[in-house]
């Protein structure tokens, strides 16, 4: 039975409001108190100019509790921080924690945080252990990738029900027996982001194929967000993608991003990559499309990227001048089984003239049945975009 014009408009409107609902859900994440430590601890010495202030039982950090050796840090000539503000150093057995309340159902929480070192001359570097009820991650500055002396990381914290009390714990960790020869980590600028459970996009069998769902970027940083190896796509900071090696999550504000607001740069050399899986019809043919580029970060060289879908493997090459370029590629394959792994691996290792690790950028990954999908009527597409743009304007006003 044919729909009346008014019924068809209502149906189109409902479909168009789905991405808007996703944005509204993603904007309701819980906030951390004093996430950048710019609200100083109580009872600090007056007029102190020392870069490190040891905290004792007489001090309290707004929004946080602490234990062990903890110092309040002020940026200066020997200590660089995002925004050159303040931070917390976790010394021997140092720990800080904060409890926040999950405020939306079916929400996954992703943490962005920054690590720095207070001393560059030491024989050992302590790790940072970040934990919450559903996750545990160990991070370190033993390998440096960027041009700054600090690095920002993304970490999947977990998913909880509305109203649950979540205890976020960050603590130092080392096996070095002599604490005096250890560089103790500095923690700064923690951002907590909530993202709704992802579904397959319109015309794409892969959720988050454009990598728009990931950790928050620092507003006062031109660096990307490092993502360490994660074997589970469910517990990854880039939702639905596991990470092989170390990759950098980059934004369109500071880098060349082929599509949308974010992309993935493979920076830790050969066999660095990302992987996901999709439920397909065994024996059917599919097209895997993606964009390969460079981040406009002076990364010059020949990028070799391997794409694999099931048992089908194909290599793709891009000659990079490091000035921001991209090329679309496509491969066709038959699904070997109902669950088909999809992966991208870098077969090249690159650095800029300044010694910054860099590499190929992957974005806009689209998986479709090879016979194509039924095209939308242009007027409906235009209608959806108009509704979407109006809603965005309303959310930002």
Secondary structure, 3 states (H helix, E strand, C coil): CCCCHHHHHHHHHHHHHHHHHHHHHHCCCCCCCCCCCCCCCCCCCCCCCCCEEECCCCCCECCEEEECCEEEEECECCECCHHHCEEEEECCCCEEEEEEECCCCCEEEEEEEEEEECCCCCCEECEEEEEECCEEEEECCCCCCCCCCCEEEEEEEEEECCCCEEEEEEEEECCCCCHHHEECEEEEEEEEEEEECCCCCCCCCCCCCCCCCCCCCCCCCCCCEEECCECCCCCCCCCCCEEECCEEEEECCCCCCCCCCEEEEECCCCCCEEEEEEECCCCCEEEEEEEEECCCCCCCEEEEEEEEECCEEEEEEEEECCCCCEEEEEEEEECCCCEEEEEEEECCCEECCCCCEECCEEEEEEEEECCCCCCCCHHHHHHHHHHHHHHHHHHHC
